[in-house]
Amino acid sequence: MFDKKDLIRLAKMEMPFGKYQGRVLIDLPEAYLIWFANQGFPEGRLGELMALALEIKINGLEGLIEPLKRTPTIH
């Protein structure tokens, strides 16, 4: 289960490593997230958020996250 703040985190948090370092999590390519799903997502919050990003993309719900990119950051 995820917290509603996780949706804002998806819109704000940047990928901390790899090919797409610096890109906001919700903007990671679906193929990249699928690769992680097959290999294993990172441990902890990052992995949970990446899995959530994949679910949102698979279900075509990225539009729900777009307005959140303009909201203040939540820590």
C-alpha positions as CSV (number, residue, x, y, z in Angstrom):
1,M,0.0,0.0,0.0
2,F,1.2,3.5,-0.7
3,D,0.7,6.9,1.0
4,K,-0.9,9.7,-1.0
5,K,2.3,11.6,-0.5
6,D,4.0,9.0,-2.6
7,L,2.2,10.4,-5.6
8,I,3.9,13.7,-5.0
9,R,7.2,12.0,-4.4
10,L,6.8,10.3,-7.8
11,A,6.4,13.8,-9.4
12,K,9.4,15.3,-7.5
13,M,12.0,12.7,-6.6
14,E,14.8,12.1,-9.0
15,M,16.4,8.8,-9.9
16,P,19.7,8.8,-7.9
17,F,21.8,6.6,-10.2
18,G,22.1,4.9,-13.5
19,K,21.3,5.8,-17.1
20,Y,18.4,8.0,-16.1
21,Q,20.1,9.7,-13.1
22,G,18.4,13.0,-12.4
23,R,15.2,12.2,-14.2
24,V,12.0,12.4,-12.1
25,L,10.7,8.9,-11.2
26,I,7.4,9.2,-13.0
27,D,9.3,10.3,-16.2
28,L,11.4,7.1,-16.2
29,P,10.7,5.1,-19.4
30,E,8.3,2.2,-18.9
31,A,10.8,-0.2,-20.5
32,Y,13.4,0.8,-17.8
33,L,10.9,0.2,-15.0
34,I,10.0,-3.2,-16.5
35,W,13.6,-4.1,-16.6
36,F,13.9,-3.3,-12.9
37,A,10.7,-5.3,-12.2
38,N,12.3,-8.3,-13.8
39,Q,15.7,-7.8,-12.2
40,G,14.4,-6.6,-8.8
41,F,13.7,-3.1,-7.7
42,P,16.1,-1.4,-5.3
43,E,15.5,-1.9,-1.6
44,G,13.4,0.6,0.4
45,R,11.4,3.6,-0.6
46,L,13.1,4.1,-4.0
47,G,12.1,0.6,-5.1
48,E,8.6,1.0,-3.8
49,L,8.2,4.3,-5.7
50,M,9.6,2.8,-8.9
51,A,7.1,-0.1,-8.7
52,L,4.3,2.4,-8.1
53,A,5.5,4.4,-11.2
54,L,5.4,1.2,-13.3
55,E,1.8,0.4,-12.1
56,I,0.7,4.0,-12.9
57,K,2.3,3.8,-16.4
58,I,0.9,0.3,-17.1
59,N,-2.6,1.6,-16.3
60,G,-2.2,4.8,-18.3
61,L,-2.5,7.1,-15.3
62,E,0.5,9.4,-15.7
63,G,-1.9,12.3,-16.3
64,L,-2.8,12.1,-12.6
65,I,0.8,12.9,-11.7
66,E,1.4,15.8,-14.1
67,P,-0.4,18.4,-11.9
68,L,1.6,17.3,-8.9
69,K,4.8,18.3,-10.5
70,R,3.8,21.9,-9.8
71,T,3.0,21.4,-6.1
72,P,5.4,22.2,-3.3
73,T,7.8,19.5,-2.4
74,I,6.9,17.2,0.6
75,H,9.6,15.7,2.7
